[in-house]
Amino acid sequence: MRIILLTVFTGFAFLSLTPTATIYKTVKSTLAFSSEAPMELIKAESEKMVGLINTEKKTFAFQVSVISFEGFNSDLQREHFNENYMESTKYPKLKFVGKILDDVNFSTLTSQDVEIEGKLDVHGISSPRKLKAQIKRVGETLTVTCEFKVNLADHNISIPTIVNQKLAKVINVSVRADLKPKV
């Protein structure tokens, strides 16, 4: 009987020393956008997005600094993006905080399409969003990908008439984030 209790106790002690990670943090990320207007295609991306996923609560939070976007067609275009449209001094971060709506077994997950819901905060305006995303797991790494559109008017970003044909009213966004257990 002592041997059985000792074996069970040792098993529980071993399990408590190898906890299952519930918080994952970004180790690599890309947030890219494109504006496809009649007279110009503008592309930029940031590899500075940071975020967390709590697999137990199925919640997430991601943010990126507006000034971290690179690309554009010229330095002047980047300057206009930061000063005139995004007002990055006044609104320095883009944020998306929310919840995974589908049931996901993160310990056996290989790849799953999920629906996510949250608040997208752009230019100081928070709007509710329901999006499709994909979560893949390889080893300890979770990879999240998502594509969606942002209507500039929904976030009080106005387009001056003079650049009306060079800047799209709806921006295409793609996200890829690799996350590992937070230690």
C-alpha positions in Angstrom: 0.0 0.0 0.0 2.9 2.4 0.8 4.5 1.6 -2.5 1.2 2.4 -4.4 0.8 5.7 -2.4 4.4 6.6 -3.0 4.1 6.0 -6.7 0.9 8.0 -7.0 2.4 10.9 -4.9 5.5 10.9 -7.0 3.4 11.0 -10.2 1.5 14.0 -8.9 4.7 15.7 -7.8 6.1 15.2 -11.3 3.0 16.6 -12.9 3.2 19.7 -10.7 6.8 20.3 -11.8 5.8 20.2 -15.5 3.0 22.8 -15.7 1.1 23.2 -18.9 1.7 26.7 -20.3 -1.4 28.9 -20.5 0.2 32.2 -21.5 1.9 32.5 -24.8 3.8 35.6 -25.9 4.9 36.8 -29.3 8.5 35.9 -30.4 8.1 37.0 -34.0 5.3 38.9 -35.8 4.4 40.7 -38.9 1.5 43.1 -39.3 1.1 44.4 -42.9 -1.3 46.6 -44.6 -2.0 47.6 -48.2 -4.0 50.5 -49.7 -5.1 49.6 -53.2 -6.4 52.9 -54.7 -7.0 53.6 -58.4 -3.7 55.6 -58.8 -1.4 54.1 -56.2 -0.6 50.9 -54.2 0.8 51.6 -50.8 2.2 48.8 -48.7 3.9 48.9 -45.2 4.5 46.5 -42.4 5.8 46.2 -38.9 7.6 43.4 -37.2 7.2 45.0 -33.8 3.8 43.7 -32.9 3.6 42.2 -29.4 0.9 40.1 -27.9 -0.3 37.4 -25.5 -2.7 34.6 -25.7 -4.2 32.9 -22.6 -5.1 29.4 -23.8 -7.0 28.6 -20.6 -9.3 31.7 -20.9 -9.1 31.8 -24.7 -8.3 35.5 -24.6 -5.8 37.6 -26.5 -4.3 41.0 -26.7 -2.0 42.4 -29.4 -0.6 45.9 -30.0 1.8 47.6 -32.3 3.4 51.1 -32.4 2.2 53.1 -35.3 5.6 54.6 -36.0 7.1 51.1 -36.4 5.6 50.6 -39.9 8.1 50.5 -42.7 7.8 50.3 -46.4 5.7 52.9 -48.1 6.6 54.4 -51.5 8.7 57.2 -50.1 9.8 58.8 -46.8 7.3 61.6 -47.4 4.5 59.1 -47.7 5.5 57.6 -44.3 5.7 61.0 -42.8 2.1 61.8 -44.0 0.9 58.4 -42.7 2.3 59.2 -39.2 1.5 62.9 -39.0 -1.7 63.5 -41.1 -3.6 60.3 -41.1 -2.7 58.2 -38.1 -1.6 61.1 -35.9 0.9 58.7 -34.2 1.9 61.3 -31.6 -1.6 61.5 -30.3 -2.6 57.8 -31.0 0.7 55.9 -30.7 -0.6 52.3 -30.6 -2.9 50.0 -32.6 -4.6 47.4 -30.4 -6.8 44.4 -30.7 -8.1 42.7 -27.6 -10.6 39.9 -27.4 -11.6 36.3 -27.1 -11.4 33.1 -29.2 -15.1 32.0 -29.6 -14.5 28.4 -30.8 -13.6 25.5 -28.6 -9.9 24.8 -29.0 -7.9 22.0 -27.4 -4.4 23.7 -27.4 -2.6 20.6 -26.1 -3.7 18.5 -29.2 -4.0 21.3 -31.7 -2.3 21.0 -35.0 -4.3 23.5 -37.1 -7.7 25.1 -36.6 -9.8 27.9 -38.2 -11.4 29.9 -35.4 -13.7 32.8 -35.0 -12.4 35.6 -32.8 -14.2 38.6 -31.4 -12.8 41.8 -29.8 -12.2 45.5 -29.9 -10.0 46.9 -32.6 -8.5 50.3 -31.5 -7.2 52.4 -34.3 -6.8 56.2 -34.2 -8.4 56.4 -30.8 -11.6 54.8 -32.0 -12.4 51.3 -30.6 -14.8 49.2 -32.8 -16.1 45.7 -32.2 -14.8 43.1 -34.7 -15.6 39.5 -35.4 -13.0 37.9 -37.6 -11.8 34.5 -38.8 -8.2 33.4 -37.9 -6.2 30.3 -38.1 -4.1 28.8 -35.2 -1.4 26.3 -35.9 0.8 24.5 -33.4 4.2 23.1 -34.2 6.0 21.9 -31.1 5.7 24.7 -28.5 5.0 27.4 -31.1 1.5 28.7 -31.8 1.2 30.6 -35.1 -1.8 32.8 -35.6 -2.7 34.2 -39.0 -5.6 36.6 -39.8 -6.6 38.8 -42.7 -9.3 41.5 -42.5 -10.2 45.0 -43.8 -10.3 48.3 -42.0 -12.7 51.0 -43.2 -10.9 54.4 -42.5 -14.2 56.2 -41.9 -14.9 53.8 -39.0 -11.9 55.2 -37.2 -12.3 58.9 -38.1 -9.4 58.9 -40.6 -10.4 61.2 -43.4 -8.9 61.3 -46.9 -8.3 64.8 -48.3 -9.8 65.2 -51.8 -6.4 65.9 -53.3 -5.3 62.3 -52.5 -8.7 60.7 -53.0 -7.4 58.5 -55.9 -4.1 57.6 -54.2 -5.4 56.3 -50.9 -8.0 53.6 -50.5 -11.0 54.1 -48.2 -10.7 50.4 -47.0 -7.3 49.0 -46.0 -6.3 45.4 -46.3 -4.6 44.0 -43.2 -2.7 40.7 -42.6 -1.3 39.5 -39.4 1.1 36.6 -38.6 2.3 36.0 -35.0 4.4 33.2 -33.7 4.0 32.8 -29.9 5.8 30.6 -27.4 5.0 29.8 -23.7 5.8 32.7 -21.5 8.4 31.8 -18.9 
